[in-house]
Amino acid sequence: MKILLISDLHSSQSTLKGLDTLLGSERFDLVLSPGDITDRHDGHPLEYLDQFINLVTQKHHLPLKMVYGNNDSKEVIEHARRAGVLLHFDDEKIEGYRIAGIGDVESQPEIPGGSLNNLTGAIAGSHRPTPQFKELKASGTPLANPPM
């Protein structure tokens, strides 16, 4: 499986254009984003999120999964959940691989999550790995956006 990992778009239109070019020239099986798709200071974050989701899922026909970052508002998070692209304390099988995610619980601890209780065998992503993420990480689990 070839995964494109992209984060910290911060509502950049030029980044969307570059992403469109990349997705048109390379083959990927999944786009995984560990957060900060939008920017809290952007006046239209839901429109930007829709542009991102539609670019990946509609124009390029790829599965998209994301976690939220500290710059993604509660409205953005709920919009992503309704669109079916949010993974927060949750996982999903895609092309035989278990993909898991945990959002930035330090910035927004009140966001409800799924029932993820371990990361064994998962490809896991987090915007900012937290104690919960580290507790769930099992030996040998690949991490997207690992701690420095």
Protein Blocks (a to p, Z undefined) as FASTA:
>chain_A
ZZdddehklopaklmmmmmmmmmmpccfbdcdeejkbcfklcblmlmmmmmmmmmmmmno
pacdddddfklcfklmmmmmmnopacghiacdeehiacdddddfklmmmbccdfbfbfeh
iacddfbdcfklmmmpcghiacehiaZZ
